[in-house]
Amino acid sequence: MFALLFLALGVCQAEPLRIGLESHDYLPYYRALPGKPAEGYAIAVLQLFASSQGLALELEALPINRLHRNLQTTDRLTLVFPDNPAWSRQLKGDARMHYSRPVIRVVDGSLVLREHLGRGVDSVRRLGTVRGFTPEAWQERLRDGQVQLVEASDIASLVRMLLRLRIDAIYANPEVLHHYLETSTNLGGDRLLLDPDLPLAQTAFHASSLKHPEVLEAFDRFLVEQSGELAQLRREHGLACGPSDLVEERPACQQPAKAP
């Protein structure tokens, strides 16, 4: 169907599906670094979509500014991932972007040391985040000077600062931070916990396109029709039952049935 759609639009059937990825390490969602194979849950979703349409998939990891410049000035890229209508507005300018349904729903929140859980919002005077990551949920307190923002180049630096009490909380995605703790430290995944009493925000990762809304329409159908398979992929990538999974339309979390 998808290949026929491309033919109807005058695009060669053999042309691959080229997706530009924001160059970033955001496992377990995705990791896309220049010169290295892309991996993670989102990559598995994109591979499954391309396979279901009988198309070869080409992934290209680029810094965000080059990503949008290439999308607007060349015909090389079909889609960009991840994207969101609220992101990179200056880079997009007046371009009329098209967006898919949410591919991944994400909860970003405030994580603290386990022993500091429940101390309340006034206990956070220094908030850490990865440079370039906007702590939307804290904007009012940051603007009023109640909280100082401390930026670091990566999650590892933030964790060290939190352990040394140089910051009071880390604003990040809890699944990403949990993955880092489990795979790159001996601290254990529960050393830092999402504090539900501190500010958090929900957002979503979409795919976007400038010139191929028909591809996004096919992708949207795929996301609906394969929702069960996508839930299984989240389980395989360790995303089941986390805060972000629980806001999905079809969570991967398989809770035991309640007794009647």
C-alpha positions as CSV (number, residue, x, y, z in Angstrom):
1,M,0.0,0.0,0.0
2,F,2.7,2.4,1.1
3,A,4.9,1.6,-1.9
4,L,2.0,2.1,-4.2
5,L,1.3,5.4,-2.6
6,F,4.9,6.4,-3.4
7,L,4.4,5.3,-7.0
8,A,1.3,7.4,-7.3
9,L,3.2,10.4,-6.2
10,G,5.9,9.8,-8.8
11,V,8.5,8.5,-6.3
12,C,10.6,5.5,-7.2
13,Q,9.3,2.3,-5.4
14,A,12.9,1.4,-4.5
15,E,13.6,4.7,-2.8
16,P,14.2,4.0,0.9
17,L,12.4,5.6,3.8
18,R,14.9,8.2,5.0
19,I,14.5,9.4,8.6
20,G,16.6,12.0,10.2
21,L,17.2,11.4,13.9
22,E,18.1,14.1,16.5
23,S,21.6,13.0,17.5
24,H,21.2,12.1,21.1
25,D,21.7,9.3,23.7
26,Y,18.2,8.8,25.2
27,L,18.1,5.1,26.0
28,P,15.9,3.2,26.4
29,Y,13.9,5.3,24.0
30,Y,16.6,5.7,21.5
31,R,20.3,6.4,20.9
32,A,21.4,7.9,17.6
33,L,25.0,9.0,17.4
34,P,26.9,9.7,14.1
35,G,28.8,6.7,12.8
36,K,27.1,4.2,15.2
37,P,24.1,2.0,14.7
38,A,20.9,3.5,16.1
39,E,19.2,1.5,18.9
40,G,16.3,1.6,21.4
41,Y,12.6,1.3,21.4
42,A,11.9,4.1,18.9
43,I,14.3,2.6,16.4
44,A,12.5,-0.8,16.7
45,V,9.2,1.0,16.0
46,L,10.6,2.8,12.9
47,Q,12.1,-0.5,11.7
48,L,8.8,-2.3,12.2
49,F,7.0,0.4,10.3
50,A,9.4,0.3,7.3
51,S,9.2,-3.5,7.2
52,S,5.4,-3.4,7.3
53,Q,5.4,-1.2,4.2
54,G,8.1,-3.2,2.3
55,L,10.6,-0.3,2.4
56,A,14.2,-0.2,3.2
57,L,15.0,2.1,6.2
58,E,17.8,4.6,6.3
59,L,18.5,6.5,9.5
60,E,20.7,9.6,9.7
61,A,21.8,11.1,13.1
62,L,22.3,14.8,13.0
63,P,22.5,17.7,15.4
64,I,19.1,19.4,15.7
65,N,20.0,22.5,13.7
66,R,21.4,20.5,10.8
67,L,18.5,18.2,11.0
68,H,15.9,20.9,10.3
69,R,18.2,22.7,7.8
70,N,18.5,19.5,5.7
71,L,14.7,18.9,6.0
72,Q,14.0,22.4,4.6
73,T,16.7,22.8,2.0
74,T,17.0,19.3,0.5
75,D,14.8,16.4,-0.5
76,R,17.0,13.9,1.3
77,L,14.9,13.3,4.4
78,T,11.3,12.0,4.4
79,L,10.7,12.3,8.2
80,V,12.3,13.7,11.3
81,F,12.2,12.0,14.7
82,P,11.6,12.9,17.5
83,D,9.8,16.2,17.0
84,N,6.9,18.1,18.6
85,P,4.9,21.1,17.4
86,A,6.2,23.1,20.4
87,W,9.9,22.3,19.8
88,S,12.5,24.3,17.8
89,R,10.1,27.0,16.6
90,Q,13.0,29.3,15.6
91,L,14.7,26.6,13.5
92,K,11.4,25.8,11.7
93,G,10.5,29.4,11.0
94,D,7.5,29.7,8.8
95,A,7.8,26.1,7.5
96,R,4.4,24.3,7.4
97,M,5.3,21.1,9.2
98,H,3.1,18.0,9.4
99,Y,3.1,15.8,12.5
100,S,2.2,12.2,13.3
101,R,0.2,10.9,16.2
102,P,2.2,10.6,19.4
103,V,4.7,7.9,18.9
104,I,5.9,7.9,22.5
105,R,4.2,9.7,25.4
106,V,6.8,10.9,27.9
107,V,6.6,12.1,31.5
108,D,9.5,14.4,32.6
109,G,9.8,15.0,36.3
110,S,11.9,15.7,39.3
111,L,14.1,13.0,40.7
112,V,15.6,13.1,44.2
113,L,17.7,10.9,46.4
114,R,15.6,8.1,47.9
115,E,16.1,9.5,51.4
116,H,14.9,13.0,50.3
117,L,11.6,11.8,48.8
118,G,8.6,13.8,49.9
119,R,10.4,16.9,51.3
120,G,8.3,19.2,49.1
121,V,8.9,21.8,46.5
122,D,10.5,24.3,48.8
123,S,13.3,21.9,49.5
124,V,14.5,22.3,45.9
125,R,16.8,25.4,45.6
126,R,19.1,24.1,42.9
127,L,17.7,22.1,40.0
128,G,19.9,20.1,37.7
129,T,19.2,19.3,34.1
130,V,21.1,18.3,30.9
131,R,22.2,21.3,28.9
132,G,19.6,22.2,26.3
133,F,16.8,20.4,28.1
134,T,14.1,22.9,29.2
135,P,12.5,22.1,32.6
136,E,9.0,23.2,31.6
137,A,7.3,22.2,34.8
138,W,9.6,24.5,36.8
139,Q,9.4,27.7,34.7
140,E,7.5,29.8,37.1
141,R,9.8,29.1,40.1
142,L,12.9,29.6,37.9
143,R,11.5,32.9,36.6
144,D,10.8,34.1,40.1
145,G,14.3,33.2,41.3
146,Q,13.0,30.6,43.8
147,V,15.1,27.9,42.1
148,Q,18.5,28.1,40.4
149,L,19.0,26.1,37.3
150,V,22.3,24.1,37.1
151,E,23.1,22.6,33.7
152,A,25.5,19.7,32.9
153,S,26.6,18.1,29.7
154,D,25.2,14.6,30.6
155,I,23.2,12.6,33.1
156,A,26.3,11.1,34.7
157,S,27.5,14.6,35.8
158,L,24.0,15.4,37.2
159,V,24.0,12.1,39.2
160,R,27.4,12.9,40.7
161,M,26.2,16.4,41.7
162,L,23.1,15.1,43.3
163,L,25.1,12.5,45.3
164,R,27.4,15.2,46.5
165,L,24.4,17.4,47.4
166,R,25.5,20.2,45.0
167,I,21.9,20.1,43.5
168,D,18.7,19.1,45.2
169,A,16.9,17.4,42.3
170,I,17.4,16.4,38.7
171,Y,14.7,17.2,36.1
172,A,14.7,14.4,33.6
173,N,12.8,11.5,32.2
174,P,12.7,8.9,34.9
175,E,13.0,5.9,32.5
176,V,16.2,7.4,31.0
177,L,17.7,8.1,34.4
178,H,16.7,4.6,35.6
179,H,18.3,3.0,32.6
180,Y,21.5,5.0,33.2
181,L,21.6,3.9,36.9
182,E,21.0,0.3,36.0
183,T,23.5,0.0,33.1
184,S,26.3,2.4,34.0
185,T,26.5,2.5,37.8
186,N,26.4,0.2,40.8
187,L,23.9,2.4,42.6
188,G,20.8,0.5,41.7
189,G,17.8,1.8,39.8
190,D,16.0,2.9,42.9
191,R,18.8,5.2,44.3
192,L,17.0,8.1,42.7
193,L,13.3,8.3,42.6
194,L,10.7,10.4,40.8
195,D,9.0,12.5,43.5
196,P,5.3,12.8,42.6
197,D,5.0,15.9,44.9
198,L,7.4,17.9,42.7
199,P,6.6,19.5,39.3
200,L,6.4,17.2,36.3
201,A,5.1,17.6,32.8
202,Q,3.8,15.3,30.0
203,T,4.9,15.6,26.4
204,A,5.1,13.4,23.4
205,F,7.5,12.4,20.6
206,H,6.1,12.7,17.1
207,A,7.5,12.1,13.7
208,S,7.3,15.2,11.4
209,S,7.6,15.9,7.7
210,L,7.7,19.0,5.5
211,K,6.7,17.4,2.2
212,H,5.2,14.0,2.9
213,P,2.0,14.2,5.0
214,E,0.9,11.0,3.2
215,V,3.7,9.1,4.9
216,L,2.6,10.3,8.3
217,E,-0.9,9.2,7.5
218,A,0.4,5.7,6.8
219,F,2.5,5.9,10.0
220,D,-0.6,6.9,12.0
221,R,-2.5,3.9,10.7
222,F,0.4,1.7,11.6
223,L,0.6,3.1,15.2
224,V,-3.1,2.3,15.7
225,E,-3.2,-1.1,14.1
226,Q,0.0,-2.3,15.7
227,S,-0.6,-0.9,19.2
228,G,-0.4,-4.4,20.7
229,E,2.9,-5.1,19.0
230,L,4.2,-1.7,20.2
231,A,3.3,-2.5,23.8
232,Q,5.3,-5.7,23.5
233,L,8.3,-3.7,22.2
234,R,8.1,-1.4,25.2
235,R,8.2,-4.5,27.5
236,E,11.2,-5.8,25.6
237,H,13.0,-2.5,26.0
238,G,12.3,-2.2,29.8
239,L,9.7,0.6,29.5
240,A,6.7,-1.3,31.0
241,C,5.1,0.2,34.1
242,G,7.2,3.3,34.3
243,P,5.5,6.7,34.7
244,S,5.7,7.3,30.9
245,D,4.3,3.9,30.0
246,L,1.3,4.5,32.2
247,V,0.1,7.5,30.2
248,E,0.2,5.6,26.9
249,E,-3.1,4.9,25.3
250,R,-2.2,1.2,25.6
251,P,0.3,0.7,28.4
252,A,2.7,-2.1,28.2
253,C,2.3,-2.7,31.9
254,Q,0.7,-6.0,32.7
255,Q,-0.7,-5.6,36.1
256,P,-2.1,-8.7,37.8
257,A,-5.9,-8.9,37.7
258,K,-7.6,-7.8,40.8
259,A,-9.5,-10.4,42.8
260,P,-13.3,-10.1,42.4
